């Protein structure tokens, strides 16, 4: 019985640790999602303004 209690305690600790990891990663995903949305909106604004075409300009060494 003591071994089962010990295993249960270890499993509960592992579940708690994994829960903390999932919660932290959820927060990180939210932050990254907001950043991607901001970058997409910024790029859409640049395209709407006509863009400068910098992406299609050959580097000076060509």
Secondary structure in CASP SS format (residue, H / E / C, confidence):
PFRMAT SS
TARGET T0000
AUTHOR 0000-0000-0000
METHOD secondary structure of the structure
MODEL  1
X C 1.00
X H 1.00
X H 1.00
X H 1.00
X H 1.00
X H 1.00
X H 1.00
X H 1.00
X H 1.00
X H 1.00
X H 1.00
X H 1.00
X H 1.00
X H 1.00
X H 1.00
X H 1.00
X H 1.00
X H 1.00
X H 1.00
X H 1.00
X H 1.00
X H 1.00
X H 1.00
X H 1.00
X H 1.00
X H 1.00
X H 1.00
X H 1.00
X H 1.00
X H 1.00
X H 1.00
X H 1.00
X H 1.00
X H 1.00
X H 1.00
X H 1.00
X H 1.00
X H 1.00
X H 1.00
X H 1.00
X H 1.00
X H 1.00
X H 1.00
X H 1.00
X H 1.00
X H 1.00
X H 1.00
X H 1.00
X C 1.00
X C 1.00
X C 1.00
X C 1.00
X C 1.00
X H 1.00
X H 1.00
X H 1.00
X C 1.00
X C 1.00
X C 1.00
X C 1.00
X C 1.00
X C 1.00
END
